[in-house]
Amino acid sequence: MSRTSDPARLEGAEAVEAADPGGMLRQVASSAAQIREARRAAAEAGVAGLAEDGRPRAIVVAGMGGSALSGDVLSAVCGPGCPIPTVTVRGYRLPGWVGAADLVIAVSCSGSTEETLAVGAEAARRGCRLLFVGADGSPLADLAAQSRGLFVPIRSVGQPRATLWGLTVPLLLAARSLGLADVPDTVLESTAELLEDVAHRCRPASEPFLNPAKRVALDLAGDVPMVWGTSALTSTAAYRLTCQLNENAKYPAVFGEIPEADHNQVMAFDGFFARGGSSAATPDPEDFFRDRADDPEHGLHLVVLSDADEHPQVRKRREASVRIARDRGVTVTELAAEGTQPLERIASLIALGDYVTVYLAIVLGVDPTPVPAIQELKARIA
């Protein structure tokens, strides 16, 4: 591992909690509660009433960071068979084609994200159907009142990136009311139970050799992660993992999706950061008790998120990509989605990834909660 990493920081709940003063692990562990609370908030706000005006031509989700990811989750859960397009806008401008026939959903955990407010105001001027999701008493709530858009108040659990499920559930229920997503209450509850199970397995008191998130964090420390998805669901989870590595662990990561990654990123296996060698010389990453001093020099680390619902050719490409990586001495970690329903599968991977990134931050001696560079950037442009 690198000189700054220390596996001892993950041994015991007290050591872990001392290294997480902002309580990011507690925020991550609130995911199941967020689903249940957001379901009630969306019902009370009258999200089901969106169907009264019929199905829109398209759904456009406006958001940034973790709030924007709610739109990606919506698209992934609706799936490729969705009868209308669902698009996520990350920026200040609404696409020119968006108009009164479309539903624009503005999502901001704080309710004060300037890009999201700009797009929401533009959508109101164009006469779009409107749904707003965010903090009560915020500029976003004011915009909803001024434009007569439907508003769902969401309570932040701390950091916006940790409130993903609170922000996402109202979107899923909106899609359900429009007949676009198969997410009955039973699936919402089974997803919440799965998130509770992941939280139990990844709890701070669980020893590293038993805790899947701690194991992956220890294996990633010092490497350059390339995180690849293999379906709409797992690619969204892969993108989330790269963003969480950036924000929680303050760590670089590269996002990719098969088959596209096989047309470009795969060449990095032959480049500067590849270890070289053969699979026979590469230690088994599943062997937790191996002597890490015998590991090769740190370099690329391919993390593949797989799904039960993969295109047959994508499955072949995934298996071949893993073999090619290992043949070149690139460490590979494979994580499979759990559950049967689309929402369950994407939630299982996102939850595990969230824990991995917090534990990696702790291993590296980094406080996972604050984001000083983001705050400095906002101050510089204010």
C-alpha positions as CSV (number, residue, x, y, z in Angstrom):
1,M,0.0,0.0,0.0
2,S,1.0,3.6,-0.2
3,R,2.9,5.2,2.6
4,T,-0.2,7.1,3.9
5,S,-2.5,4.1,4.1
6,D,-3.0,2.2,7.4
7,P,-5.2,-0.9,7.5
8,A,-5.3,-0.6,11.4
9,R,-7.6,2.3,11.0
10,L,-10.4,-0.2,10.0
11,E,-9.9,-2.5,13.0
12,G,-12.7,-2.0,15.5
13,A,-15.7,0.3,15.6
14,E,-14.1,2.8,17.9
15,A,-11.2,3.4,15.5
16,V,-13.5,3.7,12.5
17,E,-15.9,6.2,14.2
18,A,-12.9,8.3,15.5
19,A,-11.7,8.6,11.9
20,D,-15.2,9.6,10.7
21,P,-16.0,12.7,12.8
22,G,-18.6,13.9,10.3
23,G,-20.6,10.7,10.6
24,M,-20.6,9.8,6.9
25,L,-21.0,6.1,7.8
26,R,-24.2,6.9,9.8
27,Q,-25.4,8.9,6.8
28,V,-24.8,6.0,4.4
29,A,-26.6,3.7,6.9
30,S,-29.7,5.8,6.7
31,S,-30.5,4.7,3.1
32,A,-33.3,2.3,4.1
33,A,-35.0,4.9,6.3
34,Q,-34.7,7.4,3.4
35,I,-36.7,5.2,1.1
36,R,-39.5,4.9,3.7
37,E,-39.6,8.5,4.6
38,A,-39.4,9.8,1.0
39,R,-42.3,7.4,0.0
40,R,-44.5,9.0,2.6
41,A,-43.4,12.6,1.6
42,A,-44.1,11.9,-2.0
43,A,-47.5,10.5,-1.3
44,E,-48.4,13.5,0.9
45,A,-47.3,15.9,-1.8
46,G,-49.6,14.2,-4.3
47,V,-47.0,12.9,-6.7
48,A,-49.6,10.3,-7.9
49,G,-51.6,13.2,-9.3
50,L,-49.0,13.8,-12.1
51,A,-50.8,11.1,-14.1
52,E,-54.0,13.2,-14.4
53,D,-52.5,15.2,-17.3
54,G,-51.5,12.1,-19.1
55,R,-48.0,10.8,-20.0
56,P,-45.5,13.5,-20.9
57,R,-43.5,13.4,-24.2
58,A,-40.2,13.1,-22.1
59,I,-38.9,13.4,-18.6
60,V,-36.0,15.8,-18.0
61,V,-34.3,15.7,-14.6
62,A,-32.2,18.7,-13.7
63,G,-29.6,18.4,-11.0
64,M,-26.0,18.4,-10.0
65,G,-23.8,15.9,-8.2
66,G,-25.7,13.4,-6.0
67,S,-29.0,15.1,-6.9
68,A,-28.4,14.5,-10.6
69,L,-27.7,10.8,-9.9
70,S,-31.3,10.5,-9.0
71,G,-32.1,11.1,-12.6
72,D,-29.6,8.4,-13.7
73,V,-31.2,5.9,-11.3
74,L,-34.6,6.8,-12.7
75,S,-33.5,6.1,-16.2
76,A,-31.8,2.9,-15.3
77,V,-34.8,1.5,-13.3
78,C,-37.3,2.5,-16.1
79,G,-35.0,0.5,-18.4
80,P,-34.4,0.5,-22.1
81,G,-38.0,-0.5,-22.8
82,C,-39.3,2.8,-21.4
83,P,-41.8,4.3,-23.9
84,I,-40.5,7.8,-23.4
85,P,-37.0,9.3,-23.1
86,T,-35.7,10.2,-19.6
87,V,-32.8,12.7,-19.7
88,T,-30.6,14.1,-17.0
89,V,-29.4,17.7,-17.4
90,R,-26.2,18.7,-15.5
91,G,-25.8,22.4,-16.2
92,Y,-27.4,25.8,-16.5
93,R,-29.4,25.4,-19.7
94,L,-32.4,23.4,-20.7
95,P,-32.2,21.6,-24.1
96,G,-33.9,23.5,-26.9
97,W,-36.4,20.8,-27.6
98,V,-37.9,20.8,-24.1
99,G,-41.4,22.4,-24.0
100,A,-44.9,22.2,-22.6
101,A,-45.3,18.6,-23.5
102,D,-42.5,17.5,-21.2
103,L,-42.1,17.0,-17.5
104,V,-39.1,18.7,-15.9
105,I,-38.0,17.5,-12.5
106,A,-35.7,19.8,-10.6
107,V,-33.8,18.1,-7.8
108,S,-31.6,19.8,-5.3
109,C,-30.9,18.5,-1.8
110,S,-30.1,21.9,-0.5
111,G,-32.7,23.6,-2.7
112,S,-30.1,26.3,-3.6
113,T,-28.0,24.7,-6.4
114,E,-27.6,27.5,-8.9
115,E,-27.6,25.4,-12.0
116,T,-30.7,23.5,-11.0
117,L,-32.5,26.8,-10.1
118,A,-31.6,28.2,-13.5
119,V,-33.0,25.2,-15.4
120,G,-36.1,25.1,-13.2
121,A,-36.9,28.7,-13.8
122,E,-36.3,28.2,-17.6
123,A,-38.7,25.2,-17.6
124,A,-41.3,27.3,-15.8
125,R,-41.0,30.1,-18.5
126,R,-41.4,27.5,-21.2
127,G,-44.6,26.2,-19.6
128,C,-43.3,22.7,-18.9
129,R,-45.0,20.4,-16.4
130,L,-43.0,20.7,-13.2
131,L,-41.9,18.7,-10.2
132,F,-39.5,20.0,-7.6
133,V,-37.7,17.8,-5.0
134,G,-35.5,19.3,-2.3
135,A,-35.2,21.1,1.0
136,D,-38.3,22.8,2.5
137,G,-38.1,26.5,2.9
138,S,-35.4,26.8,0.2
139,P,-35.2,28.8,-3.0
140,L,-36.3,25.7,-4.9
141,A,-39.4,25.5,-2.7
142,D,-40.0,29.2,-3.5
143,L,-39.6,28.6,-7.2
144,A,-42.1,25.7,-7.0
145,A,-44.7,28.0,-5.3
146,Q,-44.1,30.8,-7.8
147,S,-44.5,28.4,-10.8
148,R,-47.3,26.3,-9.3
149,G,-45.2,23.2,-9.6
150,L,-45.5,20.2,-7.4
151,F,-43.0,20.2,-4.6
152,V,-41.8,17.3,-2.5
153,P,-39.9,18.3,0.6
154,I,-36.9,16.0,1.5
155,R,-35.0,16.0,4.7
156,S,-31.2,15.9,4.2
157,V,-29.4,13.3,6.3
158,G,-26.2,15.4,6.2
159,Q,-24.4,15.6,2.9
160,P,-26.4,15.8,-0.4
161,R,-24.5,12.8,-1.8
162,A,-25.6,10.7,1.2
163,T,-29.3,11.7,0.6
164,L,-29.5,9.9,-2.7
165,W,-32.5,7.7,-1.9
166,G,-34.5,10.4,-0.3
167,L,-34.1,12.4,-3.6
168,T,-34.6,9.4,-5.9
169,V,-37.8,7.8,-4.5
170,P,-40.1,10.8,-5.4
171,L,-38.9,10.4,-9.0
172,L,-39.5,6.7,-9.1
173,L,-43.0,7.2,-7.7
174,A,-43.7,9.9,-10.3
175,A,-42.6,7.4,-13.0
176,R,-44.8,4.8,-11.4
177,S,-47.8,7.0,-11.6
178,L,-47.1,7.5,-15.3
179,G,-46.8,3.8,-15.9
180,L,-43.1,4.0,-16.7
181,A,-41.5,2.2,-13.7
182,D,-42.5,-1.1,-12.0
183,V,-41.8,-0.1,-8.4
184,P,-44.8,-1.1,-6.2
185,D,-44.6,-0.5,-2.5
186,T,-43.5,-4.1,-2.0
187,V,-40.4,-3.5,-4.1
188,L,-39.6,-0.2,-2.3
189,E,-39.8,-2.1,1.0
190,S,-37.7,-5.1,-0.2
191,T,-35.1,-2.6,-1.4
192,A,-35.1,-0.9,2.0
193,E,-34.6,-4.3,3.6
194,L,-31.7,-5.2,1.2
195,L,-30.1,-1.9,2.1
196,E,-30.4,-2.8,5.8
197,D,-28.8,-6.1,5.1
198,V,-25.8,-4.4,3.3
199,A,-25.5,-2.0,6.2
200,H,-25.3,-4.9,8.6
201,R,-22.6,-6.7,6.6
202,C,-20.6,-3.4,6.2
203,R,-21.0,-2.1,9.7
204,P,-18.0,-0.5,11.4
205,A,-17.7,-3.3,14.0
206,S,-17.4,-6.0,11.4
207,E,-13.8,-7.1,11.0
208,P,-12.1,-6.5,7.6
209,F,-11.9,-10.2,6.7
210,L,-15.7,-10.4,7.0
211,N,-16.7,-7.0,5.9
212,P,-17.0,-6.8,2.0
213,A,-16.6,-3.0,1.9
214,K,-13.5,-3.0,4.1
215,R,-11.9,-5.8,2.0
216,V,-12.5,-3.9,-1.3
217,A,-11.2,-0.6,0.3
218,L,-8.0,-2.3,1.5
219,D,-7.4,-3.8,-2.0
220,L,-8.0,-0.4,-3.7
221,A,-5.7,1.7,-1.5
222,G,-2.8,2.9,-3.6
223,D,-4.2,1.7,-7.0
224,V,-5.9,3.6,-9.8
225,P,-9.4,2.3,-10.1
226,M,-11.1,1.8,-13.4
227,V,-14.8,1.2,-12.6
228,W,-16.8,-0.5,-15.3
229,G,-20.5,-1.3,-15.5
230,T,-22.1,-3.9,-17.8
231,S,-25.8,-2.7,-18.0
232,A,-27.7,0.5,-17.5
233,L,-28.1,-0.4,-13.8
234,T,-24.6,-1.3,-13.1
235,S,-23.1,1.5,-15.2
236,T,-25.1,4.0,-13.1
237,A,-23.7,2.3,-10.0
238,A,-20.2,2.4,-11.5
239,Y,-20.5,6.2,-12.1
240,R,-21.8,6.7,-8.6
241,L,-18.8,4.7,-7.2
242,T,-16.3,6.9,-9.1
243,C,-18.0,10.1,-7.8
244,Q,-18.0,8.8,-4.3
245,L,-14.3,7.9,-4.6
246,N,-13.7,11.5,-5.6
247,E,-15.9,13.1,-2.8
248,N,-15.6,10.7,0.1
249,A,-12.0,9.4,-0.4
250,K,-10.7,12.4,-2.3
251,Y,-9.4,9.8,-4.7
252,P,-9.1,9.6,-8.5
253,A,-11.1,7.1,-10.5
254,V,-12.1,6.4,-14.1
255,F,-15.6,5.5,-15.1
256,G,-16.3,3.1,-18.0
257,E,-19.1,1.0,-19.5
258,I,-18.9,-2.2,-21.5
259,P,-19.0,-2.4,-24.5
260,E,-17.7,1.2,-25.0
261,A,-14.8,0.7,-22.6
262,D,-13.6,-2.2,-24.8
263,H,-13.1,0.2,-27.6
264,N,-10.7,2.6,-25.8
265,Q,-10.1,2.2,-22.0
266,V,-9.0,-1.4,-22.4
267,M,-5.8,-0.2,-24.0
268,A,-4.7,1.2,-20.6
269,F,-4.0,-2.4,-19.6
270,D,-0.9,-2.1,-21.9
271,G,0.1,1.3,-20.7
272,F,2.2,3.1,-18.1
273,F,0.0,2.1,-15.1
274,A,-0.3,-1.6,-16.0
275,R,1.8,-3.9,-13.8
276,G,2.7,-6.3,-16.6
277,G,3.4,-10.0,-16.0
278,S,1.0,-12.9,-16.1
279,S,-2.0,-14.0,-14.1
280,A,0.2,-16.7,-12.5
281,A,2.3,-14.0,-10.9
282,T,-0.6,-11.9,-9.6
283,P,-1.7,-12.5,-6.0
284,D,-5.3,-13.6,-5.6
285,P,-7.2,-10.5,-4.4
286,E,-9.8,-12.8,-2.7
287,D,-7.1,-14.1,-0.4
288,F,-7.5,-11.6,2.5
289,F,-4.7,-13.3,4.5
290,R,-2.1,-13.0,1.8
291,D,1.2,-11.2,2.5
292,R,0.5,-7.8,1.0
293,A,4.3,-7.1,0.9
294,D,4.4,-9.6,-1.9
295,D,1.9,-7.6,-4.0
296,P,3.2,-6.2,-7.2
297,E,3.7,-2.4,-7.5
298,H,0.4,-0.6,-7.4
299,G,-1.1,0.4,-10.7
300,L,-4.4,-0.1,-12.4
301,H,-7.2,-1.8,-10.6
302,L,-10.2,-2.9,-12.7
303,V,-13.5,-2.9,-10.7
304,V,-16.3,-4.6,-12.7
305,L,-19.9,-4.3,-11.6
306,S,-22.0,-7.1,-13.1
307,D,-25.7,-7.6,-13.5
308,A,-28.0,-10.6,-13.9
309,D,-29.5,-8.8,-16.9
310,E,-26.6,-8.3,-19.3
311,H,-26.7,-8.5,-23.1
312,P,-25.1,-11.9,-24.1
313,Q,-22.3,-10.1,-26.0
314,V,-21.7,-7.8,-23.1
315,R,-21.3,-10.9,-20.8
316,K,-18.7,-12.3,-23.3
317,R,-16.9,-8.9,-23.4
318,R,-16.9,-8.7,-19.6
319,E,-15.4,-12.2,-19.2
320,A,-12.8,-11.5,-21.9
321,S,-11.9,-8.1,-20.5
322,V,-11.3,-9.6,-17.0
323,R,-9.1,-12.3,-18.5
324,I,-7.1,-9.8,-20.5
325,A,-6.6,-7.5,-17.5
326,R,-5.4,-10.4,-15.3
327,D,-3.1,-11.7,-18.0
328,R,-1.4,-8.3,-17.9
329,G,-1.1,-8.2,-14.1
330,V,-4.0,-5.8,-13.6
331,T,-5.8,-6.5,-10.3
332,V,-9.5,-7.2,-10.9
333,T,-12.4,-6.9,-8.4
334,E,-15.7,-8.2,-9.5
335,L,-18.9,-7.2,-7.7
336,A,-22.3,-8.6,-8.6
337,A,-25.6,-7.0,-8.1
338,E,-27.9,-8.6,-5.5
339,G,-31.7,-9.0,-5.7
340,T,-34.1,-9.7,-8.5
341,Q,-35.9,-6.4,-9.2
342,P,-34.0,-3.6,-11.0
343,L,-34.3,-1.2,-8.0
344,E,-32.9,-3.9,-5.7
345,R,-30.0,-4.6,-7.9
346,I,-28.9,-1.0,-8.4
347,A,-29.4,-0.2,-4.7
348,S,-27.2,-3.2,-3.6
349,L,-24.2,-2.0,-5.7
350,I,-24.6,1.7,-4.8
351,A,-24.8,0.9,-1.1
352,L,-21.7,-1.4,-1.1
353,G,-19.8,1.3,-3.1
354,D,-20.7,4.0,-0.7
355,Y,-19.3,2.0,2.2
356,V,-16.2,1.1,0.2
357,T,-15.4,4.8,-0.4
358,V,-15.9,5.8,3.2
359,Y,-13.6,3.0,4.4
360,L,-11.0,3.9,1.8
361,A,-11.0,7.5,3.1
362,I,-10.4,6.1,6.6
363,V,-7.6,3.8,5.5
364,L,-5.9,6.8,3.8
365,G,-6.4,9.1,6.9
366,V,-8.9,11.3,5.1
367,D,-12.1,12.7,6.6
368,P,-14.8,11.5,4.2
369,T,-17.4,14.3,5.0
370,P,-16.0,17.7,4.1
371,V,-15.5,18.9,0.5
372,P,-13.2,21.9,0.9
373,A,-12.2,22.2,-2.8
374,I,-15.9,22.3,-3.8
375,Q,-16.6,25.0,-1.2
376,E,-13.6,27.0,-2.3
377,L,-14.7,26.8,-5.9
378,K,-18.2,28.1,-5.0
379,A,-16.6,31.0,-3.1
380,R,-14.4,31.9,-6.0
381,I,-17.3,32.2,-8.4
382,A,-19.8,33.8,-6.0
